[in-house]
Amino acid sequence: MDRGKQRRVLVATMLGVFVSGWPAVILVAALPEIGDNLDASTSTLSWVLSLPMLVGAVMLPTFGRLGDLKGQRRVFLI
């Protein structure tokens, strides 16, 4: 693989990692407003933060297996 292609793959991967983590940052910033508007308890708000991580933990092996079967590039682009 030439240097240009390696660089594009690196940038695409870094962008994917950044985009996948961004919703958690938004949730943390918006959590006080969400709690105030919905009169949510602290335990409910903790689920708001925990649920996306739980879904990610469940989906990671699923998408890993799908990547093994269909190809990592195709799964990453989904």
FIDREN-893126 format. One record per atom (N, C-alpha, C): chain; residue number from 1; atom name; residue in three letters; x, y, z. Coordinates in nm, 3 decimals, always signed. Example, Ala and Ser with C-alpha at 12.3 -4.5 7.8 and 13.67 -1.06 7.14 Angstrom:
+------+-----+------+------+---------+---------+---------+
! unit ! pos ! site ! code !      c1 !      c2 !      c3 !
+------+-----+------+------+---------+---------+---------+
!    A !   1 !    N !  ala !  +1.319 !  -0.569 !  +0.780 !
!    A !   1 !   CA !  ala !  +1.230 !  -0.450 !  +0.780 !
!    A !   1 !    C !  ala !  +1.320 !  -0.330 !  +0.780 !
!    A !   2 !    N !  ser !  +1.285 !  -0.225 !  +0.708 !
!    A !   2 !   CA !  ser !  +1.367 !  -0.106 !  +0.714 !
!    A !   2 !    C !  ser !  +1.290 !  +0.003 !  +0.787 !
+------+-----+------+------+---------+---------+---------+
//
This chain:
+------+-----+------+------+---------+---------+---------+
! unit ! pos ! site ! code !      c1 !      c2 !      c3 !
+------+-----+------+------+---------+---------+---------+
!    A !   1 !    N !  met !  +0.085 !  -0.117 !  +0.000 !
!    A !   1 !   CA !  met !  +0.000 !  +0.000 !  +0.000 !
!    A !   1 !    C !  met !  +0.090 !  +0.124 !  +0.000 !
!    A !   2 !    N !  asp !  +0.062 !  +0.217 !  -0.089 !
!    A !   2 !   CA !  asp !  +0.145 !  +0.336 !  -0.097 !
!    A !   2 !    C !  asp !  +0.113 !  +0.434 !  +0.017 !
!    A !   3 !    N !  arg !  +0.199 !  +0.532 !  +0.036 !
!    A !   3 !   CA !  arg !  +0.186 !  +0.626 !  +0.149 !
!    A !   3 !    C !  arg !  +0.057 !  +0.706 !  +0.143 !
!    A !   4 !    N !  gly !  +0.016 !  +0.746 !  +0.024 !
!    A !   4 !   CA !  gly !  -0.107 !  +0.825 !  +0.010 !
!    A !   4 !    C !  gly !  -0.229 !  +0.747 !  +0.054 !
!    A !   5 !    N !  lys !  -0.234 !  +0.621 !  +0.014 !
!    A !   5 !   CA !  lys !  -0.348 !  +0.538 !  +0.052 !
!    A !   5 !    C !  lys !  -0.345 !  +0.509 !  +0.202 !
!    A !   6 !    N !  gln !  -0.227 !  +0.487 !  +0.258 !
!    A !   6 !   CA !  gln !  -0.216 !  +0.465 !  +0.402 !
!    A !   6 !    C !  gln !  -0.267 !  +0.587 !  +0.479 !
!    A !   7 !    N !  arg !  -0.232 !  +0.703 !  +0.431 !
!    A !   7 !   CA !  arg !  -0.274 !  +0.826 !  +0.498 !
!    A !   7 !    C !  arg !  -0.426 !  +0.841 !  +0.490 !
!    A !   8 !    N !  arg !  -0.486 !  +0.811 !  +0.376 !
!    A !   8 !   CA !  arg !  -0.632 !  +0.820 !  +0.364 !
!    A !   8 !    C !  arg !  -0.702 !  +0.721 !  +0.456 !
!    A !   9 !    N !  val !  -0.648 !  +0.601 !  +0.465 !
!    A !   9 !   CA !  val !  -0.706 !  +0.500 !  +0.555 !
!    A !   9 !    C !  val !  -0.696 !  +0.547 !  +0.700 !
!    A !  10 !    N !  leu !  -0.582 !  +0.603 !  +0.737 !
!    A !  10 !   CA !  leu !  -0.564 !  +0.654 !  +0.873 !
!    A !  10 !    C !  leu !  -0.662 !  +0.766 !  +0.904 !
!    A !  11 !    N !  val !  -0.677 !  +0.860 !  +0.812 !
!    A !  11 !   CA !  val !  -0.769 !  +0.972 !  +0.834 !
!    A !  11 !    C !  val !  -0.913 !  +0.922 !  +0.844 !
!    A !  12 !    N !  ala !  -0.951 !  +0.829 !  +0.758 !
!    A !  12 !   CA !  ala !  -1.088 !  +0.775 !  +0.763 !
!    A !  12 !    C !  ala !  -1.113 !  +0.702 !  +0.894 !
!    A !  13 !    N !  thr !  -1.016 !  +0.627 !  +0.941 !
!    A !  13 !   CA !  thr !  -1.031 !  +0.555 !  +1.067 !
!    A !  13 !    C !  thr !  -1.039 !  +0.652 !  +1.184 !
!    A !  14 !    N !  met !  -0.953 !  +0.753 !  +1.185 !
!    A !  14 !   CA !  met !  -0.956 !  +0.852 !  +1.293 !
!    A !  14 !    C !  met !  -1.089 !  +0.928 !  +1.293 !
!    A !  15 !    N !  leu !  -1.139 !  +0.960 !  +1.176 !
!    A !  15 !   CA !  leu !  -1.268 !  +1.029 !  +1.167 !
!    A !  15 !    C !  leu !  -1.380 !  +0.940 !  +1.220 !
!    A !  16 !    N !  gly !  -1.376 !  +0.812 !  +1.188 !
!    A !  16 !   CA !  gly !  -1.476 !  +0.719 !  +1.238 !
!    A !  16 !    C !  gly !  -1.473 !  +0.707 !  +1.390 !
!    A !  17 !    N !  val !  -1.355 !  +0.703 !  +1.447 !
!    A !  17 !   CA !  val !  -1.342 !  +0.695 !  +1.593 !
!    A !  17 !    C !  val !  -1.393 !  +0.824 !  +1.657 !
!    A !  18 !    N !  phe !  -1.359 !  +0.937 !  +1.599 !
!    A !  18 !   CA !  phe !  -1.404 !  +1.066 !  +1.652 !
!    A !  18 !    C !  phe !  -1.556 !  +1.077 !  +1.647 !
!    A !  19 !    N !  val !  -1.614 !  +1.041 !  +1.534 !
!    A !  19 !   CA !  val !  -1.759 !  +1.053 !  +1.517 !
!    A !  19 !    C !  val !  -1.832 !  +0.956 !  +1.610 !
!    A !  20 !    N !  ser !  -1.777 !  +0.840 !  +1.635 !
!    A !  20 !   CA !  ser !  -1.845 !  +0.745 !  +1.722 !
!    A !  20 !    C !  ser !  -1.843 !  +0.789 !  +1.868 !
!    A !  21 !    N !  gly !  -1.745 !  +0.866 !  +1.909 !
!    A !  21 !   CA !  gly !  -1.738 !  +0.912 !  +2.047 !
!    A !  21 !    C !  gly !  -1.809 !  +1.044 !  +2.071 !
!    A !  22 !    N !  trp !  -1.840 !  +1.116 !  +1.967 !
!    A !  22 !   CA !  trp !  -1.898 !  +1.249 !  +1.979 !
!    A !  22 !    C !  trp !  -2.035 !  +1.250 !  +2.048 !
!    A !  23 !    N !  pro !  -2.125 !  +1.156 !  +2.023 !
!    A !  23 !   CA !  pro !  -2.255 !  +1.160 !  +2.092 !
!    A !  23 !    C !  pro !  -2.243 !  +1.154 !  +2.245 !
!    A !  24 !    N !  ala !  -2.145 !  +1.083 !  +2.297 !
!    A !  24 !   CA !  ala !  -2.126 !  +1.078 !  +2.442 !
!    A !  24 !    C !  ala !  -2.088 !  +1.215 !  +2.496 !
!    A !  25 !    N !  val !  -2.008 !  +1.288 !  +2.423 !
!    A !  25 !   CA !  val !  -1.969 !  +1.423 !  +2.465 !
!    A !  25 !    C !  val !  -2.092 !  +1.515 !  +2.466 !
!    A !  26 !    N !  ile !  -2.174 !  +1.502 !  +2.365 !
!    A !  26 !   CA !  ile !  -2.295 !  +1.584 !  +2.357 !
!    A !  26 !    C !  ile !  -2.390 !  +1.549 !  +2.472 !
!    A !  27 !    N !  leu !  -2.404 !  +1.420 !  +2.503 !
!    A !  27 !   CA !  leu !  -2.491 !  +1.380 !  +2.612 !
!    A !  27 !    C !  leu !  -2.444 !  +1.436 !  +2.746 !
!    A !  28 !    N !  val !  -2.315 !  +1.431 !  +2.771 !
!    A !  28 !   CA !  val !  -2.262 !  +1.483 !  +2.897 !
!    A !  28 !    C !  val !  -2.289 !  +1.632 !  +2.908 !
!    A !  29 !    N !  ala !  -2.272 !  +1.704 !  +2.799 !
!    A !  29 !   CA !  ala !  -2.295 !  +1.848 !  +2.801 !
!    A !  29 !    C !  ala !  -2.443 !  +1.882 !  +2.818 !
!    A !  30 !    N !  ala !  -2.530 !  +1.799 !  +2.762 !
!    A !  30 !   CA !  ala !  -2.673 !  +1.828 !  +2.765 !
!    A !  30 !    C !  ala !  -2.745 !  +1.767 !  +2.885 !
!    A !  31 !    N !  leu !  -2.677 !  +1.686 !  +2.962 !
!    A !  31 !   CA !  leu !  -2.742 !  +1.613 !  +3.071 !
!    A !  31 !    C !  leu !  -2.813 !  +1.703 !  +3.173 !
!    A !  32 !    N !  pro !  -2.753 !  +1.811 !  +3.220 !
!    A !  32 !   CA !  pro !  -2.827 !  +1.896 !  +3.315 !
!    A !  32 !    C !  pro !  -2.956 !  +1.953 !  +3.256 !
!    A !  33 !    N !  glu !  -2.951 !  +1.994 !  +3.132 !
!    A !  33 !   CA !  glu !  -3.070 !  +2.048 !  +3.067 !
!    A !  33 !    C !  glu !  -3.177 !  +1.941 !  +3.049 !
!    A !  34 !    N !  ile !  -3.136 !  +1.822 !  +3.011 !
!    A !  34 !   CA !  ile !  -3.230 !  +1.711 !  +2.996 !
!    A !  34 !    C !  ile !  -3.297 !  +1.681 !  +3.130 !
!    A !  35 !    N !  gly !  -3.216 !  +1.676 !  +3.235 !
!    A !  35 !   CA !  gly !  -3.270 !  +1.648 !  +3.368 !
!    A !  35 !    C !  gly !  -3.368 !  +1.754 !  +3.414 !
!    A !  36 !    N !  asp !  -3.337 !  +1.880 !  +3.390 !
!    A !  36 !   CA !  asp !  -3.426 !  +1.989 !  +3.431 !
!    A !  36 !    C !  asp !  -3.557 !  +1.986 !  +3.353 !
!    A !  37 !    N !  asn !  -3.549 !  +1.968 !  +3.224 !
!    A !  37 !   CA !  asn !  -3.669 !  +1.971 !  +3.140 !
!    A !  37 !    C !  asn !  -3.762 !  +1.853 !  +3.164 !
!    A !  38 !    N !  leu !  -3.706 !  +1.738 !  +3.196 !
!    A !  38 !   CA !  leu !  -3.787 !  +1.618 !  +3.213 !
!    A !  38 !    C !  leu !  -3.810 !  +1.581 !  +3.359 !
!    A !  39 !    N !  asp !  -3.758 !  +1.661 !  +3.449 !
!    A !  39 !   CA !  asp !  -3.765 !  +1.630 !  +3.593 !
!    A !  39 !    C !  asp !  -3.718 !  +1.487 !  +3.620 !
!    A !  40 !    N !  ala !  -3.606 !  +1.453 !  +3.562 !
!    A !  40 !   CA !  ala !  -3.553 !  +1.317 !  +3.572 !
!    A !  40 !    C !  ala !  -3.467 !  +1.303 !  +3.697 !
!    A !  41 !    N !  ser !  -3.470 !  +1.185 !  +3.755 !
!    A !  41 !   CA !  ser !  -3.388 !  +1.157 !  +3.872 !
!    A !  41 !    C !  ser !  -3.244 !  +1.131 !  +3.829 !
!    A !  42 !    N !  thr !  -3.157 !  +1.129 !  +3.927 !
!    A !  42 !   CA !  thr !  -3.015 !  +1.103 !  +3.899 !
!    A !  42 !    C !  thr !  -2.995 !  +0.963 !  +3.842 !
!    A !  43 !    N !  ser !  -3.071 !  +0.866 !  +3.893 !
!    A !  43 !   CA !  ser !  -3.056 !  +0.730 !  +3.841 !
!    A !  43 !    C !  ser !  -3.103 !  +0.720 !  +3.696 !
!    A !  44 !    N !  thr !  -3.207 !  +0.793 !  +3.662 !
!    A !  44 !   CA !  thr !  -3.254 !  +0.794 !  +3.522 !
!    A !  44 !    C !  thr !  -3.149 !  +0.857 !  +3.432 !
!    A !  45 !    N !  leu !  -3.090 !  +0.966 !  +3.477 !
!    A !  45 !   CA !  leu !  -2.988 !  +1.032 !  +3.397 !
!    A !  45 !    C !  leu !  -2.863 !  +0.945 !  +3.383 !
!    A !  46 !    N !  ser !  -2.835 !  +0.864 !  +3.483 !
!    A !  46 !   CA !  ser !  -2.720 !  +0.773 !  +3.469 !
!    A !  46 !    C !  ser !  -2.746 !  +0.670 !  +3.360 !
!    A !  47 !    N !  trp !  -2.872 !  +0.629 !  +3.345 !
!    A !  47 !   CA !  trp !  -2.906 !  +0.536 !  +3.237 !
!    A !  47 !    C !  trp !  -2.893 !  +0.603 !  +3.100 !
!    A !  48 !    N !  val !  -2.922 !  +0.733 !  +3.096 !
!    A !  48 !   CA !  val !  -2.907 !  +0.806 !  +2.969 !
!    A !  48 !    C !  val !  -2.762 !  +0.799 !  +2.922 !
!    A !  49 !    N !  leu !  -2.668 !  +0.803 !  +3.014 !
!    A !  49 !   CA !  leu !  -2.527 !  +0.792 !  +2.977 !
!    A !  49 !    C !  leu !  -2.483 !  +0.648 !  +2.957 !
!    A !  50 !    N !  ser !  -2.538 !  +0.557 !  +3.035 !
!    A !  50 !   CA !  ser !  -2.493 !  +0.418 !  +3.031 !
!    A !  50 !    C !  ser !  -2.548 !  +0.340 !  +2.912 !
!    A !  51 !    N !  leu !  -2.668 !  +0.370 !  +2.871 !
!    A !  51 !   CA !  leu !  -2.731 !  +0.291 !  +2.766 !
!    A !  51 !    C !  leu !  -2.655 !  +0.293 !  +2.633 !
!    A !  52 !    N !  pro !  -2.608 !  +0.407 !  +2.583 !
!    A !  52 !   CA !  pro !  -2.531 !  +0.402 !  +2.458 !
!    A !  52 !    C !  pro !  -2.404 !  +0.318 !  +2.470 !
!    A !  53 !    N !  met !  -2.340 !  +0.322 !  +2.586 !
!    A !  53 !   CA !  met !  -2.220 !  +0.239 !  +2.605 !
!    A !  53 !    C !  met !  -2.256 !  +0.092 !  +2.610 !
!    A !  54 !    N !  leu !  -2.368 !  +0.060 !  +2.672 !
!    A !  54 !   CA !  leu !  -2.414 !  -0.078 !  +2.679 !
!    A !  54 !    C !  leu !  -2.448 !  -0.131 !  +2.540 !
!    A !  55 !    N !  val !  -2.517 !  -0.051 !  +2.462 !
!    A !  55 !   CA !  val !  -2.550 !  -0.091 !  +2.324 !
!    A !  55 !    C !  val !  -2.422 !  -0.111 !  +2.243 !
!    A !  56 !    N !  gly !  -2.327 !  -0.021 !  +2.260 !
!    A !  56 !   CA !  gly !  -2.199 !  -0.035 !  +2.189 !
!    A !  56 !    C !  gly !  -2.125 !  -0.162 !  +2.228 !
!    A !  57 !    N !  ala !  -2.129 !  -0.196 !  +2.356 !
!    A !  57 !   CA !  ala !  -2.061 !  -0.317 !  +2.403 !
!    A !  57 !    C !  ala !  -2.127 !  -0.442 !  +2.347 !
!    A !  58 !    N !  val !  -2.258 !  -0.439 !  +2.330 !
!    A !  58 !   CA !  val !  -2.329 !  -0.554 !  +2.274 !
!    A !  58 !    C !  val !  -2.306 !  -0.564 !  +2.124 !
!    A !  59 !    N !  met !  -2.302 !  -0.449 !  +2.057 !
!    A !  59 !   CA !  met !  -2.291 !  -0.450 !  +1.911 !
!    A !  59 !    C !  met !  -2.148 !  -0.473 !  +1.862 !
!    A !  60 !    N !  leu !  -2.049 !  -0.446 !  +1.944 !
!    A !  60 !   CA !  leu !  -1.910 !  -0.461 !  +1.901 !
!    A !  60 !    C !  leu !  -1.878 !  -0.602 !  +1.852 !
!    A !  61 !    N !  pro !  -1.907 !  -0.707 !  +1.929 !
!    A !  61 !   CA !  pro !  -1.878 !  -0.841 !  +1.876 !
!    A !  61 !    C !  pro !  -1.964 !  -0.877 !  +1.756 !
!    A !  62 !    N !  thr !  -2.086 !  -0.825 !  +1.753 !
!    A !  62 !   CA !  thr !  -2.174 !  -0.852 !  +1.640 !
!    A !  62 !    C !  thr !  -2.116 !  -0.794 !  +1.511 !
!    A !  63 !    N !  phe !  -2.075 !  -0.669 !  +1.517 !
!    A !  63 !   CA !  phe !  -2.016 !  -0.607 !  +1.398 !
!    A !  63 !    C !  phe !  -1.878 !  -0.665 !  +1.368 !
!    A !  64 !    N !  gly !  -1.807 !  -0.711 !  +1.469 !
!    A !  64 !   CA !  gly !  -1.679 !  -0.777 !  +1.445 !
!    A !  64 !    C !  gly !  -1.697 !  -0.905 !  +1.364 !
!    A !  65 !    N !  arg !  -1.796 !  -0.983 !  +1.403 !
!    A !  65 !   CA !  arg !  -1.825 !  -1.106 !  +1.328 !
!    A !  65 !    C !  arg !  -1.874 !  -1.074 !  +1.187 !
!    A !  66 !    N !  leu !  -1.959 !  -0.973 !  +1.177 !
!    A !  66 !   CA !  leu !  -2.007 !  -0.931 !  +1.045 !
!    A !  66 !    C !  leu !  -1.891 !  -0.885 !  +0.958 !
!    A !  67 !    N !  gly !  -1.794 !  -0.817 !  +1.018 !
!    A !  67 !   CA !  gly !  -1.675 !  -0.776 !  +0.944 !
!    A !  67 !    C !  gly !  -1.593 !  -0.895 !  +0.898 !
!    A !  68 !    N !  asp !  -1.587 !  -0.999 !  +0.981 !
!    A !  68 !   CA !  asp !  -1.516 !  -1.120 !  +0.940 !
!    A !  68 !    C !  asp !  -1.585 !  -1.186 !  +0.821 !
!    A !  69 !    N !  leu !  -1.717 !  -1.182 !  +0.821 !
!    A !  69 !   CA !  leu !  -1.792 !  -1.249 !  +0.715 !
!    A !  69 !    C !  leu !  -1.799 !  -1.167 !  +0.586 !
!    A !  70 !    N !  lys !  -1.824 !  -1.039 !  +0.598 !
!    A !  70 !   CA !  lys !  -1.849 !  -0.954 !  +0.481 !
!    A !  70 !    C !  lys !  -1.732 !  -0.864 !  +0.444 !
!    A !  71 !    N !  gly !  -1.634 !  -0.852 !  +0.531 !
!    A !  71 !   CA !  gly !  -1.520 !  -0.765 !  +0.505 !
!    A !  71 !    C !  gly !  -1.527 !  -0.640 !  +0.592 !
!    A !  72 !    N !  gln !  -1.415 !  -0.607 !  +0.654 !
!    A !  72 !   CA !  gln !  -1.413 !  -0.494 !  +0.746 !
!    A !  72 !    C !  gln !  -1.444 !  -0.361 !  +0.677 !
!    A !  73 !    N !  arg !  -1.395 !  -0.345 !  +0.557 !
!    A !  73 !   CA !  arg !  -1.417 !  -0.218 !  +0.486 !
!    A !  73 !    C !  arg !  -1.565 !  -0.195 !  +0.460 !
!    A !  74 !    N !  arg !  -1.634 !  -0.298 !  +0.414 !
!    A !  74 !   CA !  arg !  -1.778 !  -0.284 !  +0.386 !
!    A !  74 !    C !  arg !  -1.856 !  -0.254 !  +0.513 !
!    A !  75 !    N !  val !  -1.822 !  -0.321 !  +0.622 !
!    A !  75 !   CA !  val !  -1.893 !  -0.298 !  +0.748 !
!    A !  75 !    C !  val !  -1.861 !  -0.160 !  +0.802 !
!    A !  76 !    N !  phe !  -1.737 !  -0.116 !  +0.792 !
!    A !  76 !   CA !  phe !  -1.699 !  +0.017 !  +0.840 !
!    A !  76 !    C !  phe !  -1.773 !  +0.126 !  +0.765 !
!    A !  77 !    N !  leu !  -1.795 !  +0.107 !  +0.637 !
!    A !  77 !   CA !  leu !  -1.863 !  +0.208 !  +0.557 !
!    A !  77 !    C !  leu !  -2.013 !  +0.212 !  +0.582 !
!    A !  78 !    N !  ile !  -2.067 !  +0.109 !  +0.645 !
!    A !  78 !   CA !  ile !  -2.209 !  +0.109 !  +0.680 !
!    A !  78 !    C !  ile !  -2.226 !  +0.208 !  +0.791 !
+------+-----+------+------+---------+---------+---------+
//
